[in-house]
Amino acid sequence: MKAVSRSILDAYNLLLRFTSGSLKVSGPDQAAGLQERVQIIEAGRRDDQNLLEEQVNGPGTSRYDFDWPAAELYRLRDTWLTGDQGQVFLSDGSLFEPWVRPYNLEKLKICRPLKIGAKRITGPVFHLTGRNHENRGHFMLQHLPRLMAARDYLKSLPDYKLLVAPGHARWQARYITWAGLDPSKIVEGTRGTMQVDDLIFVPNLYGKSSLCPPPFYDELSECAASYPVENGPGRPLFITRRDAPDKQLENEERIVEILRSKIGPVDVIRLGDYPLPVQIGMFRASPLIIGPIGQGICNILFCKTSLLVMLAPGTPENQVYTSAHGSQLARICGNEAVTFLSNEPAPSRGNWTFPEERFAMLLDRLLEQPEAARLKTSAS
C-alpha cells in the first residue's frame, strides 16, 4: 500500500505532465548550489581468467573483463529529494544528472518535488538510497561501495547523517556496521519530498557489469573477518530460494540429493532464518557455497577461501541472467568459483529446473579438480 505522502506526490506529478514544460537536467558543470566536487574513483578495468570455469565448462568460458567509470563526490546546497529512491533535484528545479547514472533517463519514472509539506533534513547528509535499495544483494554490492568511497570524507566532518529509504533502517544498520561505519548516524527518508540543506552525494560506481571497483569488495570481505566463526571447518551450504517470490529452482530437492550423494552432508539454509552476524560466520567457515542465482549468492562477499558454485538457467550463447554477482564477485574476494549453466532455455524471472544428469556430470568434473579437494574430504 502506498504511503499518503507518495500518493500525493504521484498526483502532483500527474498534474505536472499536463501543465508544466519538459524536465530540465543539469550536469555537475551547471549544477546550482554545488559547493564542492572531489574525484574519488579513477576509471579502471579488471581482466580475469578463471581456469576452473574452463576445466569444468569447456574452452572459451574462462575470461571475464569489466570496467567502471571515474566518479566524483558532490556536495550540494539547497536540494530536494523525491521518493524512497531519493531522486536529487537542485535549487533551480533541475534533476541532478549524476543521480541518473548509469541508467537511461527515458526508462526511469521521475517524480518532481512537491515543496509544500516536504520533510526537512538538516545536513550534512550522505545520500544512501537509490534504485534497488530494498534488495539486500543490491544494497551490499552497489550502495555500500558508495558509502565506503565517501567514508574518509565523512569522517573528516564534525557530524553527518546517513539518509536511507523509509522502512529499511533496521536491517541496513547491520550492513553499515559490518562496513565499519556508525549506524547511529542513520536517518530515514520519506516516500514523498525531502528538503536537504547540505547533501553529500556519490553516484553509482558500476558500469554495465553491475560491479563496482574490486577494492571495495575485497575490503568488505576483510571486514567480515572480525565476526566470530565456529571452531573447525563448516559444512557445505546450499542456499535455497524456496522462500523467494521468483526464480525458484523447482527440482531443488533432487539437486540437493545428488549433491549429498557425492560430497556428504550439506546444510540447506534460508538466509531469512539467520541474523547477519550468524550468516557471516556460517559463510566464512563453509568450504562450499552452492545454490541457484539470486540474492543469497551475493553473500560470497563474506568469504575468502571458499568455493562458489552458482546454478543458472540458459546456455552459453543465451544466458538468462548475465549478472557478474556470482563467480566474478567470489574471485575478487579470493575465492574459487564456477557457474553451472542448465544448457536449456528458461523464462526471465520465472521458476526453472536444472537437468539432473547435467548437474551430476558437471559436479563430477568439478570434483576432479584440485580446487574441490576439501569437498572430497567431507564426503569420506
C-alpha positions as CSV (number, residue, x, y, z in Angstrom):
1,M,0.0,0.0,0.0
2,K,1.3,3.4,-0.9
3,A,2.2,5.9,1.8
4,V,0.0,9.0,1.8
5,S,3.0,11.2,1.0
6,R,3.8,9.2,-2.1
7,S,0.2,9.2,-3.3
8,I,0.1,13.0,-3.0
9,L,3.5,13.2,-4.8
10,D,2.2,11.0,-7.7
11,A,-1.0,13.0,-8.1
12,Y,1.1,16.2,-8.2
13,N,3.4,14.8,-10.9
14,L,0.4,13.6,-12.9
15,L,-0.8,17.2,-12.9
16,L,2.6,18.5,-13.9
17,R,2.6,16.3,-17.1
18,F,-0.3,18.4,-18.4
19,T,0.7,21.9,-17.1
20,S,4.5,22.0,-17.0
21,G,7.3,22.1,-19.5
22,S,9.9,19.4,-20.1
23,L,12.2,18.3,-17.3
24,K,15.4,20.2,-17.0
25,V,18.5,18.1,-16.3
26,S,21.8,19.6,-15.0
27,G,25.2,18.1,-15.0
28,P,27.9,18.9,-12.4
29,D,29.2,21.8,-14.5
30,Q,25.8,23.6,-14.5
31,A,24.6,22.4,-11.0
32,A,23.0,25.1,-8.9
33,G,24.2,25.0,-5.3
34,L,27.4,23.0,-6.0
35,Q,29.7,23.6,-3.0
36,E,32.4,21.0,-3.6
37,R,33.4,18.4,-6.2
38,V,36.1,15.8,-5.4
39,Q,37.2,13.0,-7.6
40,I,37.2,9.8,-5.5
41,I,37.4,7.0,-8.1
42,E,39.6,6.7,-11.2
43,A,38.3,4.8,-14.1
44,G,39.6,1.2,-14.2
45,R,39.3,-2.3,-15.6
46,R,39.6,-5.8,-14.3
47,D,40.8,-8.6,-16.6
48,D,40.2,-12.1,-15.2
49,Q,40.9,-15.6,-16.4
50,N,39.1,-18.2,-14.4
51,L,40.7,-21.5,-15.4
52,L,38.3,-23.5,-13.2
53,E,35.5,-22.4,-15.5
54,E,37.3,-23.8,-18.5
55,Q,38.2,-27.0,-16.8
56,V,34.6,-27.7,-15.9
57,N,32.6,-26.0,-18.7
58,G,35.0,-26.2,-21.6
59,P,37.0,-23.9,-23.8
60,G,36.1,-20.2,-24.2
61,T,34.5,-19.8,-20.8
62,S,37.4,-18.6,-18.7
63,R,37.6,-14.9,-19.4
64,Y,35.6,-12.1,-17.8
65,D,36.5,-8.5,-18.2
66,F,34.7,-5.5,-16.8
67,D,35.3,-1.8,-16.3
68,W,34.0,1.1,-14.2
69,P,33.9,4.8,-14.8
70,A,35.6,7.6,-12.8
71,A,33.4,9.0,-10.1
72,E,33.2,12.2,-8.0
73,L,31.8,13.2,-4.7
74,Y,29.4,16.2,-4.8
75,R,28.4,18.5,-2.0
76,L,25.2,20.4,-2.9
77,R,23.3,23.2,-1.1
78,D,19.5,23.5,-1.1
79,T,18.5,20.2,-2.7
80,W,15.1,18.4,-2.9
81,L,14.8,14.6,-2.9
82,T,11.8,12.7,-4.0
83,G,10.5,9.2,-3.2
84,D,12.2,6.4,-1.4
85,Q,14.9,6.4,-4.1
86,G,15.9,9.9,-3.2
87,Q,15.8,11.4,-6.7
88,V,18.1,14.5,-6.5
89,F,16.7,17.9,-7.6
90,L,18.7,21.1,-7.4
91,S,17.5,24.5,-6.1
92,D,16.7,25.7,-9.6
93,G,14.3,22.7,-10.1
94,S,16.5,20.7,-12.4
95,L,17.3,17.0,-11.9
96,F,20.9,16.3,-11.0
97,E,22.3,14.2,-13.8
98,P,24.7,12.0,-11.8
99,W,21.7,10.6,-9.9
100,V,20.6,9.0,-13.1
101,R,23.8,7.1,-13.9
102,P,24.2,4.5,-15.3
103,Y,20.5,4.3,-16.3
104,N,18.7,5.7,-19.3
105,L,16.6,8.7,-18.2
106,E,13.8,7.8,-20.6
107,K,13.3,4.5,-18.8
108,L,13.0,6.0,-15.3
109,K,9.9,7.3,-13.6
110,I,10.9,10.7,-12.4
111,C,8.9,12.5,-9.6
112,R,9.4,16.2,-9.3
113,P,9.4,17.6,-5.8
114,L,6.3,19.0,-4.1
115,K,7.8,21.5,-1.7
116,I,4.6,22.1,0.3
117,G,4.8,19.7,3.3
118,A,8.3,18.5,2.5
119,K,10.3,16.8,5.3
120,R,13.3,18.8,6.1
121,I,16.6,17.0,7.0
122,T,19.4,19.2,8.2
123,G,22.9,18.3,7.0
124,P,25.4,17.4,6.2
125,V,23.5,14.3,4.9
126,F,25.0,11.5,2.9
127,H,22.6,10.1,0.3
128,L,22.4,6.3,0.8
129,T,19.4,5.2,-1.2
130,G,18.6,4.8,-4.8
131,R,17.4,2.1,-7.2
132,N,17.1,-1.4,-5.7
133,H,17.8,-0.1,-2.2
134,E,15.3,-2.6,-0.8
135,N,17.2,-5.7,-2.0
136,R,20.0,-6.8,0.3
137,G,22.2,-8.0,-2.5
138,H,22.0,-4.7,-4.4
139,F,22.5,-2.7,-1.1
140,M,25.6,-4.7,-0.4
141,L,27.1,-4.6,-3.8
142,Q,26.0,-1.3,-5.2
143,H,25.2,1.1,-2.4
144,L,27.7,0.2,0.4
145,P,30.6,0.9,-2.0
146,R,29.2,4.4,-2.5
147,L,29.3,4.9,1.3
148,M,32.8,3.4,1.6
149,A,34.1,5.7,-1.2
150,A,32.9,8.7,0.9
151,R,34.0,7.2,4.2
152,D,37.2,9.3,4.7
153,Y,35.4,12.5,3.7
154,L,32.5,11.8,6.1
155,K,34.8,11.0,9.0
156,S,36.5,14.4,8.5
157,L,33.2,16.2,9.3
158,P,32.3,17.1,12.9
159,D,28.9,15.4,12.3
160,Y,26.9,13.9,9.5
161,K,23.8,11.8,8.8
162,L,23.2,8.7,6.6
163,L,19.9,9.0,4.7
164,V,18.3,5.6,4.0
165,A,15.0,4.7,2.4
166,P,11.9,4.6,4.7
167,G,11.3,1.3,6.4
168,H,14.8,-0.1,5.8
169,A,16.9,1.4,8.6
170,R,16.8,-1.6,10.9
171,W,18.3,-4.2,8.6
172,Q,20.6,-1.7,6.7
173,A,22.1,-0.6,10.0
174,R,23.6,-4.1,10.3
175,Y,25.3,-3.8,6.9
176,I,26.5,-0.3,7.7
177,T,28.0,-1.7,11.0
178,W,29.7,-4.5,9.0
179,A,31.2,-1.9,6.7
180,G,32.8,-0.2,9.7
181,L,30.6,2.9,9.9
182,D,28.4,4.2,12.7
183,P,24.7,3.1,12.4
184,S,23.6,5.8,14.9
185,K,24.1,8.3,12.0
186,I,21.1,6.8,10.1
187,V,18.0,8.9,9.4
188,E,15.1,7.5,7.4
189,G,13.7,9.5,4.5
190,T,10.2,9.6,3.2
191,R,8.3,8.4,0.1
192,G,7.3,12.0,-0.5
193,T,9.6,15.0,-0.8
194,M,12.6,15.9,1.4
195,Q,14.4,19.2,1.7
196,V,18.1,18.7,2.4
197,D,20.2,21.8,3.0
198,D,23.6,20.2,2.8
199,L,23.7,17.0,0.6
200,I,26.7,14.8,0.1
201,F,26.2,12.6,-3.0
202,V,28.2,9.8,-4.7
203,P,26.7,8.4,-7.8
204,N,26.6,4.7,-8.7
205,L,30.1,3.3,-9.2
206,Y,29.4,0.5,-11.6
207,G,29.2,0.1,-15.3
208,K,27.5,-2.5,-17.5
209,S,28.8,-5.3,-15.4
210,S,26.9,-4.1,-12.3
211,L,30.1,-4.5,-10.3
212,C,31.9,-1.6,-8.5
213,P,35.7,-1.2,-8.3
214,P,37.1,-4.5,-6.8
215,P,38.9,-3.0,-3.9
216,F,35.6,-2.1,-2.2
217,Y,34.5,-5.8,-2.3
218,D,37.9,-7.1,-1.1
219,E,37.7,-4.6,1.8
220,L,34.2,-5.6,2.7
221,S,35.3,-9.2,2.7
222,E,38.1,-8.3,5.1
223,C,35.6,-6.5,7.4
224,A,33.8,-9.9,7.8
225,A,36.9,-11.3,9.4
226,S,36.0,-9.6,12.6
227,Y,32.9,-11.8,13.0
228,P,33.1,-15.0,15.1
229,V,33.4,-18.3,13.2
230,E,32.7,-21.7,14.9
231,N,35.7,-23.9,15.6
232,G,36.6,-26.3,12.8
233,P,35.5,-26.3,9.2
234,G,31.9,-25.7,8.4
235,R,29.7,-27.8,6.3
236,P,28.8,-27.1,2.6
237,L,25.8,-24.7,2.3
238,F,23.1,-24.9,-0.2
239,I,21.3,-21.5,-0.4
240,T,17.6,-22.2,-1.1
241,R,15.2,-19.9,-2.9
242,R,12.1,-21.7,-1.7
243,D,11.1,-18.5,0.1
244,A,11.7,-16.2,-2.9
245,P,8.9,-14.7,-5.0
246,D,10.5,-15.8,-8.3
247,K,13.4,-17.7,-9.9
248,Q,12.9,-20.7,-7.7
249,L,14.7,-23.9,-8.7
250,E,11.8,-26.3,-9.0
251,N,13.8,-29.5,-8.6
252,E,15.9,-28.2,-5.8
253,E,15.3,-31.2,-3.5
254,R,16.6,-33.6,-6.1
255,I,19.6,-31.5,-6.9
256,V,20.5,-31.5,-3.2
257,E,20.1,-35.3,-3.1
258,I,22.6,-35.6,-5.9
259,L,25.0,-33.2,-4.2
260,R,24.8,-35.1,-0.9
261,S,25.4,-38.4,-2.6
262,K,28.7,-37.2,-4.0
263,I,30.1,-35.0,-1.2
264,G,28.3,-36.0,2.0
265,P,26.4,-33.7,4.4
266,V,25.1,-30.4,3.1
267,D,23.1,-27.8,5.1
268,V,20.2,-26.3,3.2
269,I,19.6,-22.8,4.6
270,R,17.1,-19.9,4.2
271,L,19.0,-16.7,4.8
272,G,16.0,-15.1,6.4
273,D,16.3,-17.6,9.3
274,Y,19.6,-16.2,10.4
275,P,20.8,-12.7,11.5
276,L,23.6,-11.1,9.6
277,P,26.4,-11.9,12.1
278,V,25.5,-15.6,12.0
279,Q,25.3,-15.6,8.2
280,I,28.8,-14.1,8.0
281,G,30.2,-16.8,10.4
282,M,28.5,-19.6,8.5
283,F,29.7,-18.5,5.1
284,R,33.2,-17.9,6.2
285,A,33.5,-21.4,7.7
286,S,32.0,-23.2,4.8
287,P,34.2,-24.9,2.1
288,L,31.3,-24.8,-0.5
289,I,28.6,-22.3,-1.2
290,I,26.1,-23.5,-3.8
291,G,22.7,-22.5,-5.0
292,P,20.6,-21.0,-7.8
293,I,21.4,-17.5,-8.9
294,G,19.8,-14.8,-6.7
295,Q,20.3,-12.5,-3.8
296,G,21.7,-15.2,-1.5
297,I,24.7,-15.9,-3.7
298,C,25.9,-12.3,-3.1
299,N,26.9,-13.5,0.4
300,I,30.0,-15.0,-1.1
301,L,31.3,-11.5,-0.3
302,F,31.7,-12.7,3.3
303,C,34.2,-15.4,2.3
304,K,37.9,-15.5,1.5
305,T,38.8,-19.2,0.8
306,S,35.5,-20.9,-0.2
307,L,34.3,-22.4,-3.4
308,L,31.2,-21.0,-5.0
309,V,29.0,-23.0,-7.4
310,M,26.2,-20.9,-8.9
311,L,23.4,-22.6,-10.8
312,A,21.9,-20.6,-13.6
313,P,19.4,-21.1,-16.4
314,G,20.3,-20.7,-20.0
315,T,23.0,-21.6,-22.5
316,P,26.5,-20.1,-23.0
317,E,25.1,-18.3,-26.1
318,N,21.9,-17.2,-24.5
319,Q,22.2,-16.7,-20.7
320,V,19.0,-15.6,-19.0
321,Y,20.9,-13.7,-16.3
322,T,24.3,-12.1,-17.2
323,S,25.0,-10.6,-13.8
324,A,28.6,-10.9,-12.5
325,H,27.4,-11.1,-8.9
326,G,28.5,-14.7,-8.6
327,S,31.7,-16.0,-10.0
328,Q,33.4,-12.7,-10.5
329,L,32.5,-11.4,-7.1
330,A,33.7,-14.6,-5.5
331,R,37.1,-14.3,-7.2
332,I,37.6,-10.7,-6.4
333,C,37.4,-11.6,-2.7
334,G,39.9,-14.5,-3.0
335,N,37.6,-17.5,-3.5
336,E,37.3,-20.1,-6.3
337,A,34.1,-20.1,-8.3
338,V,32.3,-21.8,-11.2
339,T,28.9,-21.4,-12.8
340,F,26.8,-24.4,-13.8
341,L,24.5,-23.5,-16.7
342,S,21.4,-25.6,-17.3
343,N,22.0,-25.5,-21.0
344,E,18.3,-25.1,-21.5
345,P,16.2,-22.0,-22.4
346,A,14.3,-20.5,-19.4
347,P,11.9,-17.6,-19.0
348,S,13.2,-14.4,-17.4
349,R,12.4,-14.3,-13.7
350,G,10.3,-17.4,-13.9
351,N,10.8,-20.6,-12.0
352,W,13.1,-23.2,-13.7
353,T,14.7,-26.6,-13.4
354,F,18.2,-27.8,-13.7
355,P,18.6,-31.1,-15.7
356,E,19.7,-33.7,-13.1
357,E,22.0,-35.7,-15.3
358,R,23.8,-32.5,-16.4
359,F,24.2,-31.4,-12.8
360,A,25.7,-34.7,-11.8
361,M,28.1,-34.6,-14.8
362,L,29.3,-31.0,-14.1
363,L,29.7,-31.9,-10.4
364,D,31.8,-34.9,-11.2
365,R,34.0,-32.7,-13.4
366,L,34.4,-30.2,-10.6
367,L,35.3,-32.9,-8.1
368,E,38.2,-33.9,-10.3
369,Q,39.8,-30.5,-9.9
370,P,42.3,-29.7,-7.1
371,E,40.1,-26.7,-6.1
372,A,37.5,-29.2,-4.9
373,A,39.8,-31.3,-2.8
374,R,38.2,-30.2,0.5
375,L,34.8,-31.5,-0.7
376,K,36.1,-35.0,-1.2
377,T,37.4,-35.0,2.4
378,S,34.0,-34.0,3.7
379,A,32.4,-36.9,1.9
380,S,34.7,-39.5,3.3
